[in-house]
Amino acid sequence: MKKFEYFKPKTLEEALALFAKYGEKAKWIAGGTDVIVMIKQKTMAPDALISLQGIPGLGQIKFNGSLSIGPMVTHRMIEKSELIKKDFSALADAVSWLGSIQIRNVATIGGNICTAAPSADTATPLLILGTQIKIRGLKDERTIPIEEFFKGPGKTVLKTGELIKELIIPNPLPNTGTAYHKLQRRLALDLPILGVSVLLSLDKNKVTCSDMLCTTSPISSILHKMEEDQIVCKEVRIALGVAAPTPIRAVKAETLLRGKNLSDELLEEAAETAAEEAQPRDSIRGEAWYRRDMIKVLVKRMAMKSIERVVQPEETVFPERLW
């Protein structure tokens, strides 16, 4: 392994100045769960590693009208946040499936999205939540929507010496539910075959049956009841991971649902459309046809789970087989 210098600056300005000194021969290190592996595998050989650990403001979760997450916030911090569990559930879902507790204790959300792997667990929840990314360089600062951040596998819009300073997530509309599912071969320490996130904002006032989800009935029966109640989808976002070179939004599927009364048939059509929008590939974890078929299944399931999180009848038991 090539020798390198390690720096632990105390301020963001000091860190940026150090990176400017070494240029492309330097690398940022956050939790190190990806960077150290790449150095050991000799796919990365920096002259300098510049740590972001301990820099004030980068490791905080704050809420002041919108949710602010620093790039050094660990997945475990997100997993344990009651605010995120309640109002930004898809993100809590995603980090709870990521690696092991030991990994989640050190791996950071900034590192997860900067690696820009199509399989990044936090990418699709951040997409549906309308995340804005604040980027800081030595001389300037800019904010972009997360849709513009990913440019390809392992590629982002970050220029040499730039870093993520903050993730800003707007407060969801009233009566909004979000959900994420990671399709994987085993239940821990595995990369996703597919990742699906869904956000649904409902006109909850039209729900007349408060316990309509408290049932062992098939999903189709539940959705027929929803159709009778004319539950309107006010807003919807669907995001897919490992379904294209970058995490993507299923925009055509969203258009089918937005402003419409939800029904079994409509969710089926939206799920089919999302599968058509995807660009999956064959890989060792799953073939393209299988990923496309599972998009049809999981988009509908995550829509139902999002609805569940809006309605939330007390003391309800949701059979696992429904979701």
Secondary structure, 3 states (H helix, E strand, C coil): CCCCEEECCCCHHHHHHHHHHHHHHEEEECCCCCHHHHHHCCCCCCCEEEECCCCCCCCCEEECCEEEECCCCEHHHHHHCHHHHHHCHHHHHHHHCCCCHHHHCCCEHHHHHHCCCCCCCCHHHHHHCCCEEEEECCCCEEEEEHHHCEEECCEECCCCCCEEEEEEEECCCCCEEEEEEEECCCCCCCCCCEEEEEEEEECHHHCCCCCCCCCCCCHHHHHHHHHHHCCEEEEEEEEEECCCCCCEECHHHHHHHCCCECCHHHHHHHHHHHHHHCCCCCCCCCCHHHHHHHHHHHHHHHHHHHHHHHHCCCCCCCCHHHC
